[in-house]
Amino acid sequence: MHDRNYRERSSHKVQEWNGKGFAGIDFFVSSCGELFKLSARTGCTDRARRFRIWVEKPEDMKAQEQARPTEGPGRARQVQSIFSEIAPRYDLLNHVLSFNVDRGWRRKAINRLGWEEVPEGRYLDACAGTFDLSLELSGREGFRGQVLASDFARPMLLEGLPKLEGSSVHPVCGDSLLLPFSDASFEGAMVAFGVRNLSDLSTGLEEFARVLKPGRRLVILEFTEPPNPLLRRFYLFYFRRILPLVGRLVSGHPWAYTYLPESVKEFPSPPDLAGMMKGAGFQEASWELLSGGIAALHVGVR
Ligand SMILES: C[S@@+](CC[C@H](N)C(=O)[O-])C[C@H]1O[C@@H](n2cnc3c(N)ncnc32)[C@H](O)[C@@H]1O
């Protein structure tokens, strides 16, 4: 059995296999729930071989620890620093790592926003990054309104600025948990791959509800884990093994792309998120799974 899930289950680190034994003694809980004590004296090395423990290099372990989403206010600093550092490579990696399917997801998100009812209105793109979602809306034929695109990582906004030439998108550097806009000031709001990063999701959802006009929509696009077990296995392998590796090589950041699967793992499921949206003041909250459940599109009506 190849135990790929040990990291979720193990409460202790697994040391590097040096060919003779493990440097140190650790406990290790296998995916079938057994507790192994790893020590040369108890013949753990045979056991480890027999159970083919996934041995990680110390630097990978460090990256894994740093990539774990921080709790509380430290989370905002962690997220701000990740996106500020990867900003120059963000767009490239986004499209490469998602095989460009992210473009279709953004198109779908805008299709569900209901902007056609008020094409000259003001729309909010929160956690806007390099403006791909904002531009998807502002580029729609018949759209005559304004998009306020806010993000707290300045380098992301700066990176996206050249794309805004001639558009009706206005960048704003600010925190989504404390939006600098008055109540009921938007005809629609949207967030793509941003809510997962908020240090306080409920406060974020309440802020989006606050700035929306009654009856208008919030659209949230976010990663999730596919319900189909086969697709889920493939997806988790790609997400936890391939994506961090390619991300590290291209972005040069040692753990930013390890943070991504970690943050998805901890994020509420689509039904739970819909429940939170209702709790935050949305009258209705529905969702649909995209691409077999790799992503979910949520729509809340204020
Ligand atoms: C994965 S990127 C998504 C960017 C863009 N929406 C897209 O679709 O490509 C997440 C963005 O959320 C921003 N972000 C996370 N937490 C935030 C907060 N509390 N306030 C403002 N921006 C935030 C990050 O700086 C980052 O640019």
The ligand as a Tripos MOL2 file, in Angstrom:
@<TRIPOS>MOLECULE
LIG
   27    29     1     0     0
SMALL
NO_CHARGES

@<TRIPOS>ATOM
      1 C1         -5.9550   33.5100   -6.1670 C.3       1 LIG1
      2 S1         -5.9120   35.2410   -6.3020 S.3       1 LIG1
      3 C2         -7.3030   35.5220   -7.3370 C.3       1 LIG1
      4 C3         -7.1540   36.7520   -8.1940 C.3       1 LIG1
      5 C4         -8.2430   36.9650   -9.2090 C.3       1 LIG1
      6 N1         -9.5370   37.1400   -8.5970 N.3       1 LIG1
      7 C5         -8.2960   35.8560  -10.2270 C.2       1 LIG1
      8 O1         -9.3850   35.3530  -10.4910 O.co2     1 LIG1
      9 O2         -7.2620   35.5150  -10.7820 O.co2     1 LIG1
     10 C6         -6.4700   35.7350   -4.7280 C.3       1 LIG1
     11 C7         -6.3520   37.2150   -4.5090 C.3       1 LIG1
     12 O3         -7.0700   37.5480   -3.3230 O.3       1 LIG1
     13 C8         -6.3910   38.6040   -2.6890 C.3       1 LIG1
     14 N2         -6.8400   38.6730   -1.3020 N.ar      1 LIG1
     15 C9         -6.8340   37.6790   -0.3830 C.ar      1 LIG1
     16 N3         -7.3150   38.1170    0.7990 N.ar      1 LIG1
     17 C10        -7.6570   39.4190    0.6120 C.ar      1 LIG1
     18 C11        -8.2140   40.4160    1.4410 C.ar      1 LIG1
     19 N4         -8.5190   40.1770    2.7350 N.pl3     1 LIG1
     20 N5         -8.4320   41.6320    0.9290 N.ar      1 LIG1
     21 C12        -8.1310   41.9030   -0.3600 C.ar      1 LIG1
     22 N6         -7.5750   41.0100   -1.1980 N.ar      1 LIG1
     23 C13        -7.3510   39.7690   -0.7240 C.ar      1 LIG1
     24 C14        -4.9320   38.2410   -2.8630 C.3       1 LIG1
     25 O4         -4.0860   39.3420   -2.6710 O.3       1 LIG1
     26 C15        -4.9320   37.6960   -4.3000 C.3       1 LIG1
     27 O5         -4.6090   38.6940   -5.2230 O.3       1 LIG1
@<TRIPOS>BOND
     1     1     2 1
     2     2     3 1
     3     2    10 1
     4     3     4 1
     5     4     5 1
     6     5     6 1
     7     5     7 1
     8     7     8 2
     9     7     9 1
    10    10    11 1
    11    11    12 1
    12    11    26 1
    13    12    13 1
    14    13    14 1
    15    13    24 1
    16    14    15 ar
    17    14    23 ar
    18    15    16 ar
    19    16    17 ar
    20    17    18 ar
    21    17    23 ar
    22    18    19 1
    23    18    20 ar
    24    20    21 ar
    25    21    22 ar
    26    22    23 ar
    27    24    25 1
    28    24    26 1
    29    26    27 1
@<TRIPOS>SUBSTRUCTURE
     1 LIG1         1 GROUP 0 **** ****
